[in-house]
């Protein structure tokens, strides 16, 4: 059973998922060198457990604040592929906005396209290099702005009546109206 390892001294938290201990250590080192907080797990099911998706209690899971800003996962893993993990994350109402990056040692264009079409932000070929890790930051910056408060905004919008939503969308004469319009579209 693999141990979950976490450091708590950085701003962005990345969940790295790979069944290969060598690849896990490499991605962990590259991410830590770039000043990311890193949690590593060795399977898709452990990633889902860490994210709270294996919980039977839906209400508790939806209300839970997930402290992960990005997920990077290997494509080829036993039991659950990175593609399967991506689909579960993108199918979750409270995790779907977390950027997911798939990595693989196999350069299969149809696999790459399928992952990108399902919502992966990037597809890295292994071995992952520092230049790949440098491409993560824009996805983290977008997610940092959208997810933590975005979840609350979407919930607030869901609680509004259709008439109130229309007023929020159409209220573009002020900064707040523009903000709501951009967040909710």
C-alpha positions in Angstrom: 0.0 0.0 0.0 1.5 3.3 -1.1 1.8 6.1 1.4 0.2 9.4 0.7 2.9 12.1 1.0 2.1 15.8 1.4 4.0 19.0 2.1 2.2 22.0 3.4 4.3 25.0 2.6 3.2 26.1 -0.8 0.4 28.0 -2.4 -0.8 25.6 -5.1 -1.7 22.0 -4.3 -1.2 19.4 -7.0 -2.4 15.8 -6.7 -0.1 13.5 -8.7 -1.3 10.0 -9.6 0.9 7.3 -11.1 1.3 3.6 -10.4 5.1 3.7 -11.1 7.1 4.7 -8.1 9.9 6.1 -10.3 7.5 8.3 -12.2 5.8 9.4 -9.0 9.1 10.4 -7.5 10.1 12.3 -10.6 6.9 14.3 -10.9 6.9 14.9 -7.2 10.4 16.3 -7.3 9.7 18.5 -10.4 6.6 19.9 -8.8 8.3 20.6 -5.4 11.2 22.2 -7.2 8.6 24.5 -8.7 7.3 25.3 -5.2 4.0 23.4 -5.4 2.5 21.5 -2.6 2.3 17.9 -3.7 0.3 14.9 -2.7 1.1 11.6 -4.5 -1.0 8.5 -4.8 -0.4 5.3 -6.7 -3.8 4.6 -8.2 -7.0 6.2 -9.6 -9.1 4.8 -6.8 -6.8 6.3 -4.2 -7.0 9.7 -6.0 -10.8 9.4 -5.9 -10.7 8.5 -2.2 -8.4 11.5 -1.5 -10.8 13.8 -3.4 -13.8 12.4 -1.5 -15.5 10.8 -4.6 -15.7 7.3 -3.0 -17.9 8.7 -0.2 -21.5 7.4 -0.3 -22.7 10.5 1.4 -23.3 12.9 -1.5 -24.3 16.0 0.6 -21.1 15.9 2.6 -19.0 15.4 -0.5 -20.6 18.3 -2.4 -20.2 20.7 0.6 -16.5 19.7 1.1 -13.9 22.1 0.1 -11.3 20.3 -1.9 -7.8 21.8 -1.4 -6.4 20.5 -4.7 -5.8 23.0 -7.5 -4.7 20.6 -10.2 -4.5 16.9 -10.9 -1.8 15.3 -13.0 -2.3 11.6 -13.7 -0.7 8.8 -15.7 -2.9 7.4 -18.4 -1.9 3.7 -18.2 -2.6 2.3 -14.7 -4.1 -1.0 -13.7 -7.8 -1.1 -12.6 -8.5 2.6 -13.5 -6.8 4.5 -16.3 -6.1 8.1 -16.2 -8.8 8.6 -18.8 -11.3 6.9 -16.4 -10.1 9.1 -13.6 -10.5 12.2 -15.8 -14.1 11.3 -16.7 -15.0 10.7 -13.0 -13.5 14.1 -12.0 -15.2 16.0 -14.9 -18.5 14.2 -14.1 -18.4 15.4 -10.5 -20.4 18.5 -9.8 -17.9 19.8 -7.2 -14.6 18.7 -8.9 -15.2 19.3 -12.6 -13.5 22.7 -12.6 -10.2 21.3 -11.3 -7.7 21.2 -14.2 -6.5 17.7 -15.1 -3.3 16.9 -17.0 -2.7 13.4 -18.4 0.8 12.0 -18.9 1.8 8.9 -20.8 4.9 7.3 -22.2 2.9 6.3 -25.2 2.4 8.9 -28.0 -1.0 7.7 -29.3 -2.7 10.6 -31.1 -6.2 9.1 -30.7 -5.7 8.7 -27.0 -4.4 12.2 -26.7 -7.3 13.7 -28.6 -9.8 11.6 -26.6 -8.4 12.9 -23.3 -8.4 16.5 -24.5 -11.9 16.2 -25.8 -13.1 14.9 -22.4 -11.6 18.0 -20.6 -7.9 17.4 -20.0 -6.0 20.6 -20.0 -2.7 19.1 -21.3 -1.2 15.8 -22.3 2.4 15.4 -21.4 4.7 12.7 -22.8 6.9 10.9 -20.2 9.3 11.4 -18.9 7.9 14.7 -17.6 10.4 17.5 -17.8 10.7 20.9 -16.1 9.5 22.5 -19.3 6.3 20.5 -19.0 5.8 21.6 -15.3 6.3 25.2 -16.4 3.2 24.9 -18.6 1.1 24.1 -15.5 1.1 27.6 -14.0 -1.5 29.2 -16.4 -4.0 26.4 -15.6 -3.5 26.9 -11.9 -3.9 30.7 -12.2 -7.2 30.2 -14.1 -8.4 27.6 -11.6 -7.4 29.7 -8.6 -9.6 32.5 -9.7 -12.6 30.3 -10.7 -12.9 27.4 -8.3 -12.8 28.4 -4.7 -15.3 31.2 -5.0 -16.8 29.9 -8.2 -18.4 27.0 -6.4 -20.1 29.4 -4.0 -21.2 31.7 -6.9 -22.7 28.8 -8.9 -24.5 27.7 -5.7 -25.8 31.2 -5.2 -26.9 31.4 -8.8 -28.7 28.0 -8.5 -30.7 29.4 -5.6 -31.9 32.4 -7.6 -35.3 32.5 -9.4 -35.2 32.6 -13.2 -36.1 36.3 -13.0 -33.3 37.1 -10.6 -30.8 35.2 -12.9 -32.0 37.2 -15.9 -31.4 40.4 -14.0 -27.9 39.2 -13.0 -27.0 38.3 -16.6 -28.4 41.5 -18.0 -27.0 43.8 -15.4 -23.9 44.7 -17.4 -23.9 48.4 -16.6 -21.7 47.8 -13.6 -18.6 45.8 -12.8 -20.5 43.3 -10.6 -23.0 42.6 -13.4 -20.1 41.9 -15.8 -18.4 39.7 -13.2 -21.6 37.6 -12.7 -22.2 37.4 -16.4 -18.6 36.0 -17.0 -18.7 33.6 -14.1 -22.1 32.1 -14.9 -21.8 31.7 -18.6 
